[in-house]
Each structure stands twice: as structure tokens, then as C-alpha cells.
Amino acid sequence: MTKTVRTEDRSSDSLEGPAWLWIVAVIGAGVCLTASASAQTYPTKPVRYILPATGASEIVGRLIAQGLTEQLGHQVFVDVRPGAGSNIGAELGAKAPADGYTLTQLMQSHTVNASLYRTLSYAVLRDFAPVTRMTLSPLIVVVHPSLPVKSIPDLVKLAKARPGAINYSSAGAGTSTFLGAELFKAMSGVNLVEIPYRGGDAAQVAVLSGEVSVYFSPIATALPYVREGRLRGLAVGSAKRIPTLPELPTIAESGYPGYESSNWHGFAVPTKTPREIINTLHDAAIAAPPKTKTLKSLSTFMIPSGSRGQLLRGVHSSVNQNDPN
């Protein structure tokens, strides 16, 4: 009797065991090699730099983009997307491919928005990988010349005599212009009414036209108007007086010790961006020809070292301080 041995042919069936693992390993290695090669040749095309705000943030952002262009050898073009307290631009950046070709400018507002807006499609700690922090810019309290005040004590006295009758413009809830004003209200006990606008440019125009009376403005955009007499500066939000307007006291000097309000700027990429690309961008930002003279003329200062750790720690600290939970 002949014994028949049946050999099972699995060539057309689903893969199992070692063969399946081997193919997965080969595919995975190929993906890793492709990503590594892309990171090593980065960049090979223009890079988008999303600006979620106008005003001083746009001025700083354009300078950063210019410096990156010079270092990377490819155009870094600016895409201005203001509105909703800088959330519109941030949401766009968070959803971008993690390939290093979309950079998003981060600022103070992005660390507090989770506590101000109930529904956000992004989370700054989850969706962004910080590249570097670049600049720090203090706020300045300016008023329309028609408002009969020349100092912070004058403003407080008038606001307390006319509660709810004096308004201030902001670039939106969560922005530095909003936070600076609200901190002042809390410390001074005055009732200034917020009038929010779509970005810093519109907020600045509102106080220039007299549509609103007060603006806690980024100093970079207010400085020319103060010098021309179209706005009256009352005090600055920095810890010390600034060289460009040494005659103006700080708000802390004006009766509110401990008050300090400035806006910082840095930029980030989507979380899953390869580390090699993040390092390339960081090195380019630090090596970029410094626009120190231009920034100083606007009382905006480069942050020494501009490390990734600085931005990451700053974001974590601010988010935790303002976590609604």
C-alpha cells in the first residue's frame, strides 16, 4: 500500500508566521530609509510659514522667515491667517503634513486658548513640536489723544469715575493685547470694556481712529504713532523702562508692582516631523543673520540661545498655568 503524503501549497493563501513578519520588516525598513533620505536632503522646495496674527507678530514673523530663507537656500514664504485669537492659523498648521514644509508661528495666545475656547481642533502640546523661541516684545498702554489722561493713575481715576464707559481694543480673546488689559483690570480694579477685533492691525486702527479709547499694544506697531503724536503712550508693560521710550514709566512703577506683560514669538512644526528636520530648522533659525538693529528699533528683543527647550518649557508652563481643568 502506497502512503500518500499531501503537501499543502500556501502560495496563494494569506501569509502567516515568519514570512509575514519578514515582509513587514522589509516594508518598514523601506519607509524609514525614505524618511531618512528626505530629512537629509531637506529642504528641496519652498517652505510655508503660517502667521496666525497680524500687527507686531506679522512684523516679527516676516523677519524670521527672511532669515530662514537666507539659511535654508529655499524661499520661506509667509501665509497670514489671522483671527479667532490666533486659532485659525494654528489649526491650519496643526493639520499640515509632518514633512517640515509648513512652519507655524507660536506666541503667548496659543498657550492660553484652551482655557478660553471650549472647542479647539488642536492642542498645542499634542500637535506641535517646538523648534525655537526667537523674540520677546513688551506691551505699551496707548490712548487716543482725545481721552483726557496722561498717565496710568489718570486712566485709573477716570475709569473708576466712569465705570464701563471706557473701552479698549484687543486682537481677540487670548492674545497678548487681551491678556495685558485683563491683568491690568484685575490689578487696578477698573472696568474697561473689551472690543475685540480680527487681528492686531484692526485693533490698532480702532484706537487710531478714536473708535476705542485704549489699547494694550505690542510696542512694535504703536511706536511710530506715539512718536508722531497720533497716540499717547502712558506706560510700558516690561519689567524695566525701554531704551526707545525712556521717558515712559513701567506699569509697575505707576502703582502696580509686579505687573509685567510681554509677547514672545517662536515657531513649531507638526508633532511627527522627523527630528533631523527639526534640528535643521533650529540651526537655521539660530544661525540666521540677526535682525537685531531692526528689532531693537521696535523694542523687540532676540532671546539669547533660542533653544528648543526654552520654547517647550515656556509652552508647558503657560498651558499648565491656564489649564481649565
C-alpha positions, 0 to 999 in steps of 0.5 A: 500500500502506497502512503500518500503524503499531501503537501499543502501549497500556501502560495496563494493563501494569506501569509502567516508566521515568519514570512509575514513578519519578514515582509513587514520588516522589509516594508518598514525598513523601506519607509524609514530609509525614505524618511531618512533620505528626505530629512537629509536632503531637506529642504528641496522646495519652498517652505510655508510659514503660517502667521496666525496674527497680524500687527507686531507678530506679522512684523516679527514673523516676516523677519524670521522667515527672511532669515530662514530663507537666507539659511535654508537656500529655499524661499520661506514664504509667509501665509497670514491667517489671522483671527479667532485669537490666533486659532485659525492659523494654528489649526491650519498648521496643526493639520499640515503634513509632518514633512517640515514644509509648513512652519507655524508661528507660536506666541503667548495666545496659543498657550492660553486658548484652551482655557478660553475656547471650549472647542479647539481642533488642536492642542498645542502640546499634542500637535506641535513640536517646538523648534525655537523661541526667537523674540520677546516684545513688551506691551505699551498702554496707548490712548487716543489723544482725545481721552483726557489722561496722561498717565496710568493713575489718570486712566485709573481715576477716570475709569473708576469715575466712569465705570464701563464707559471706557473701552479698549481694543484687543486682537481677540480673546487670548492674545497678548493685547487681551491678556495685558488689559485683563491683568491690568483690570484685575490689578487696578480694579477698573472696568474697561470694556473689551472690543475685540477685533480680527487681528492686531492691525484692526485693533490698532486702527480702532484706537487710531481712529478714536473708535476705542479709547485704549489699547494694550499694544505690542510696542512694535506697531504703536511706536511710530504713532506715539512718536508722531503724536497720533497716540499717547503712550502712558506706560510700558508693560516690561519689567524695566523702562525701554531704551526707545521710550525712556521717558515712559514709566513701567506699569509697575512703577505707576502703582502696580508692582509686579505687573509685567506683560510681554509677547514672545514669538517662536515657531513649531512644526507638526508633532511627527516631523522627523527630528533631523528636520527639526534640528535643521530648522533650529540651526537655521533659525539660530544661525540666521543673520540677526535682525537685531538693529531692526528689532531693537528699533521696535523694542523687540528683543532676540532671546539669547540661545533660542533653544528648543527647550526654552520654547517647550518649557515656556509652552508647558508652563503657560498651558499648565498655568491656564489649564481649565481643568 
